[in-house]
Amino acid sequence: MTPEPHSLTGAGPLAGPPPGCPAHGRGPGGLHRLYGPDAEDLEGLYEKLREEHGPVAPVLLHDDVPMWIVLGHAENLHLVGTPSHFCRDSRIWTPQIEGMVKPDHPMMPHIAWAPICSYAEGDEHLRLRGAVTGAMSTIDYRAIRRHINRHTQRLVNEFCETGEADLMSQFAEHLPMAILCEILGMPDEYNDRLVQATRDLLKGTETANASQGYVMGVLQGLAERRRKDPHDDFASHLVLHPAKLTDDEVTTHLWLVLMAAYEATVNLIGNVIRMVLTDPGFRARLNGGQMTVPQAVEQSLWDEPPFSTVFAYYAKQDTELGGQRIRKGDGLLFGIAPGNVDPRVRPDLDANMQGNRSHLAFGGGPHECPGQDIARGIADTGVDALLMRLPDVQLDCDEDELEWRQSISSRHLVELPVRFEPKPQQDIMQKPGHAPVPQQRPPWQLGTEPSEPAAPVTPVAAEPQPAVPTAPPPPLPAPEPARPKGAWQRFLRWWRGY
């Protein structure tokens, strides 16, 4: 807490621009608001702030609460990677200490401190974070990919015969929840009600509190069951971790993993599918083998990260960032979306970012997202399986007709209507090992074989034939194959089982 009145620009908190100033219509001190009419185009606003203030800019949250937003790529990495200067404990945030942040503030769910690893520091952070990452290290990703394929086929079966679908409400919003329920250890709890409650909670509707109660009740029941009867799942490993989390801590961290991974993955799947359907060059590179689905996912994480910003980091001491004086107790938004388009790292926004994972989509430093591989795996495998099942899928509206629900923290595609030729359902219950064995191909031969069977050729002069023996001779032992020479021959030898 600073003894002087809190201000991000040096002016009093209620000071306004002089009459006739172009800043009229802004908030106190002439600052831009990240809500209301100013925020209808947040991407454009971020670029305007970059031009006016550089890589770190002063802004206003709801109720004109002052905050910094970090726009530069390097500055964002410094913010999240310097725990000696910045933390995530909102209890040191000056506006909250001074009473500027009311209990019903719209951003309070993102701001309010809780005893979870995302907000903890020091030894407590190591204890809680260690339990989460330790439980995640036990996940069998090969088995998870099988679940992703199975649930993808099940979801597509529900609409494949109609020739049309909304891939947000019928696919992207369901697949992550089904897989997360498998991972956490509650596959039987996966249903439409859990999906709807989670969506309702994330939207912050009038029934959000009831939805929160339902989700927490499901997770609390899971924690209690796994305490009594551990299985080989995330919840059980979290309960049994040497960090000795209490039931409340287990439930809270199950909620944290579920909510963060779910929303990020829903947005990621929707963004990747939209890019494939609306960018002809993007789809051509994908279909032509010049780009894989995982590479498409990374491109999307650069261009449309699942979370636009993260609330929030707080200065533990007076410092400097991006040329701005940051006071102890100031709050700073981790600017993922604006940082990803920083012209110092992306002078050409149309440049291909395949193979480049230096984006900010999953954060960095001590609080880097521990479940990023889960989100990548669900998006990679799910989108790939969807496109294999519906190779002719097309957007069923003009691109400019798509609607988004945008907030400071994220940009969520509301609907993604598509059309395709109706497809038959697929059997998702048949196990791969029970499939009929296909007829074996004839043995490969060295040399070039004709593509069509050659017509029998009559010999010019028949060779004398030996007399037919009275008894068949014993079978000769198979000749030992010649030792192949060269890389290609060694490959053929391996392929044929020698």
ABEGO torsion letter per residue (X at the ends): XBABBBBAAGBBAABBBBBGBAABGBBBGGBBBABEAAAABAAAAAAAAAAAAEABBBBBBBGGBBBBBBABAAAAAAAAABAAABBABAAABAAAAAGABBAABAAAAAABBBBBAAABBEAAAAAAAAAAAAAAAABBAAAAAAAAAAAAAAAAAAAAAAGBBBAAAAAAAAAAAAAAAAAAGBAAABBAAAAAAAAAAAAGBAAAAAAAAAAAAAAAAAAAAAAABBBBBAAAAAAABAAGBBAAAAAAAAAAAAAAAAAAAAAAAAAAAAAAAABAAAAAAAAAGABBAAAAAAAAAAABBABABBOBBBBABBBBBGGBBBBBGBBBBBBAAAAAABAAABABAABBABGBAABAAAEBEAABBAAAAAAAAAAAAAAAAAAAABAABBBABBAAABBBBBBAABBBBABBBBBBBBBBBBBAABBAAABBBBBBBBBBBBEBBBABBBBBBBBABBBBBBBBBABBBBBBBBBBBBBBBEAAAAAAAAAAGX
